[in-house]
Amino acid sequence: MAFEDFMLPCLNKKLFGVECLGCGIQRATSLVFHGEFVAAFKIYPAIYTLIVLALFLIFNIFIKFKHDSKFKIGLIILNLLIIVISYIYKITN
């Protein structure tokens, strides 16, 4: 059995026939773990900035520094922008 056998289906896509903002993140994560970095980016462009955000949040639990909240907010805004822009691009093309 592969990791792909345990992926959850998108409920939004099943019910309404339209992909949600998170569609593709599971497949992109799987591709990153398998070393297919370009394919992961093509499926879900925010995958790498989300990884950076997750690593920063984990790192920030143990080590605090002066402007960590500004950096967190900046990463969150960057991720939201990438997710929304790539979603709009995906549904219009």
N, C-alpha and C positions, 0 to 999 in steps of 0.2 A: 504494500500500500504506500502511496505517495502522499505528500503533504496536500496536494491538490484534491485528494479524495475527501478531505475534511473541511474544505472551504464552504462558508455559508453563502447561500444565494442572496441576491439583493431583493429584499421584500418589496421595495419601491418599484423595481423593474418587473417583478412578477405580478404585482397588483395593478400597476398603472401603465406598464410598458415603457417607462421612461427611466433612464439611468439616474442615480442620485450623485451627489458630489463625492461620495466615497467609493463609487464603483471603480474597481480596478486596483484598489490598494492591497487586497489580499494577493492577487496575482503578481503585482509588482514586488511585493515583499518576498514572495516565493522565488521570483526571478533573481532578486538581489542575492538571496541565499544560495542560488545555483550559479552565481557569477555572471549572469546575463544582464549587465548593467545598462546597456543601451536600450534593450527591450523593456526593461523595468521603467526607464524614463519615458519611453514612448507610450506605455500603458497608463502610467500615473506620474506626471511630471513633478509633483510635489514630494515624491518618495524620499529624495535625498535631503531636502530641507526639513522634512518631518523627522528623519533620522537624526539630523543635527539638533533639532529641538529636543527630541527625547533624550539624547545623550547629554545635552546641556542641563535639562531638568534633573536627570539622575546625578550628574556631577554637582549640581547646585545644592542638592540635599546635604552633601558632605562638606562642601567648601563654599562659603559665602564670600562675596566681594561687593565692593561699593555700589556699582551700578548694575547689579544683576537683574533687577526688575525692568529696567529700560531695555536691556538686551533681550529678556524674555518677551516683552511686548513687541519689540521689533521683529523677532523671529515668528511670533504668532501672526502678526500683520502680514509679513512676507508669505507665510504659508497660506493664509486665507486668500491673499491676492493670487498666488499661483493656482490654488485650487479653483477659485471662481473663474479666472481667465481661461484655464485649460478646460473647465466644464463648458463654458460658453463656446469655446472653439470646437469642442467635441460634438455638441448638439447642433451646431450650425453647419458642420461639414460632414 
